[in-house]
Every structure is written in structure tokens, then in C-alpha cells.
Amino acid sequence: MSARTWLWATATAGALLSLVTAPAGAATLGSTAHTVSWSAGYGTAQADGQRWLQKTDPTNVFADLVVSGKLTNSGEGCYSVWTQFTLDLFPLPPFKHAQLCGAGTVDVDLSQSYRPTTTGTIFICKGTENPTDCGAREYITSWPIGSGRAAKQVAALYTASSRP
């Protein structure tokens, strides 16, 4: 199989997977116009924001998952926002992205390489050092089922650099 054929086959497979995994308009080249909301909570802390797929490098076949939002605590104590991703069936360790002690608000911003086989969760934990006392994990790599337009946009994202 030639490299060109392999790239086309990979892009086509990604587009087919996107039929059930991509939101309407979730993936556009370098754009944040099409986003999906996310939220997580635990104790007196709440985090929410938007997530989207963004392709910043036109030579790369794959996109990045971008997550942006705020962590807010209305009480005392420390809370932190964590993510955990599984890439091609290999789980990565949890990673902390934001922390807050006492009442207030801080930004939550992250970017993760994304492929159709990537799964990930975001969650809030009490404390700032270990993700052991945590709230429910919310998936940030599952996408609402959209219209046929979503599949076309994801297909365009994943094939933009591989077209002949």
C-alpha cells in the first residue's frame, strides 16, 4: 500500500468513525466557532467551559482537542481539575491542569493530541496533590451525534493535508 493510499484510507476511516463521535461542526481548521460544553463538579467546586477539535498544523493528519473553561470554588478548602486520557488503548496517568484554594475562580486550559481512538475524562478532586478524593469523571472525547454536516466537517479536517 502506498503512503498516499494509506493516508486516504486512514482519513476515510476517521471520517466514518466521526459519524457517531463528532458534534455538528465540532472540527474546523484553526477555528473555535463550533464548540461543545463540558462541566464537572465536586464538593463546593464546579468547573465548566467549552471543548473543540482544532487543527493547527496543516501537515499533521490529526487534530488537537482543546478544552477551555473556569474552575470556581464557593467554599473553603482546595480543589483541582484533572484529566486522564487513553491513547490507542494505553492509559496515561492523570494530569492536573488547575487548582484553587478557597473561594474564587481560575482558568482551565489544555490541549491534547486527538485521534479517533483517543478517550479522555475531566474531573475535580479535593486537594491539589493526588487525584484520590474526586468527583465523577466526565467524558470530554465523546461527541453528540450531529447531522451529516458534522461528518463532512470532520472528514475535511482529517483529509485536508492528505488530499492528492
ChimeraX attribute file (.defattr): number of C-alpha atoms within 10 A of each C-alpha:
attribute: neighborCount
match mode: 1-to-1
recipient: residues
	/A:1	7
	/A:2	7
	/A:3	9
	/A:4	12
	/A:5	12
	/A:6	12
	/A:7	18
	/A:8	17
	/A:9	14
	/A:10	16
	/A:11	24
	/A:12	16
	/A:13	14
	/A:14	22
	/A:15	24
	/A:16	16
	/A:17	16
	/A:18	22
	/A:19	21
	/A:20	16
	/A:21	20
	/A:22	26
	/A:23	26
	/A:24	22
	/A:25	22
	/A:26	23
	/A:27	29
	/A:28	22
	/A:29	18
	/A:30	15
	/A:31	14
	/A:32	16
	/A:33	11
	/A:34	16
	/A:35	19
	/A:36	19
	/A:37	13
	/A:38	17
	/A:39	19
	/A:40	20
	/A:41	22
	/A:42	18
	/A:43	16
	/A:44	16
	/A:45	27
	/A:46	19
	/A:47	23
	/A:48	18
	/A:49	18
	/A:50	18
	/A:51	23
	/A:52	27
	/A:53	31
	/A:54	23
	/A:55	23
	/A:56	14
	/A:57	13
	/A:58	16
	/A:59	10
	/A:60	13
	/A:61	17
	/A:62	23
	/A:63	25
	/A:64	19
	/A:65	21
	/A:66	20
	/A:67	22
	/A:68	16
	/A:69	18
	/A:70	18
	/A:71	24
	/A:72	23
	/A:73	25
	/A:74	13
	/A:75	13
	/A:76	14
	/A:77	16
	/A:78	18
	/A:79	27
	/A:80	27
	/A:81	27
	/A:82	22
	/A:83	21
	/A:84	19
	/A:85	22
	/A:86	14
	/A:87	16
	/A:88	11
	/A:89	10
	/A:90	9
	/A:91	13
	/A:92	12
	/A:93	10
	/A:94	15
	/A:95	14
	/A:96	20
	/A:97	14
	/A:98	18
	/A:99	23
	/A:100	22
	/A:101	17
	/A:102	15
	/A:103	14
	/A:104	13
	/A:105	17
	/A:106	14
	/A:107	17
	/A:108	20
	/A:109	15
	/A:110	15
	/A:111	14
	/A:112	14
	/A:113	14
	/A:114	20
	/A:115	17
	/A:116	18
	/A:117	12
	/A:118	18
	/A:119	18
	/A:120	20
	/A:121	18
	/A:122	26
	/A:123	24
	/A:124	30
	/A:125	24
	/A:126	23
	/A:127	18
	/A:128	18
	/A:129	12
	/A:130	14
	/A:131	19
	/A:132	9
	/A:133	11
	/A:134	19
	/A:135	17
	/A:136	13
	/A:137	17
	/A:138	17
	/A:139	18
	/A:140	23
	/A:141	22
	/A:142	16
	/A:143	17
	/A:144	14
	/A:145	15
	/A:146	17
	/A:147	14
	/A:148	13
	/A:149	14
	/A:150	24
	/A:151	26
	/A:152	18
	/A:153	21
	/A:154	29
	/A:155	22
	/A:156	19
	/A:157	25
	/A:158	29
	/A:159	23
	/A:160	18
	/A:161	16
	/A:162	20
	/A:163	11
	/A:164	8
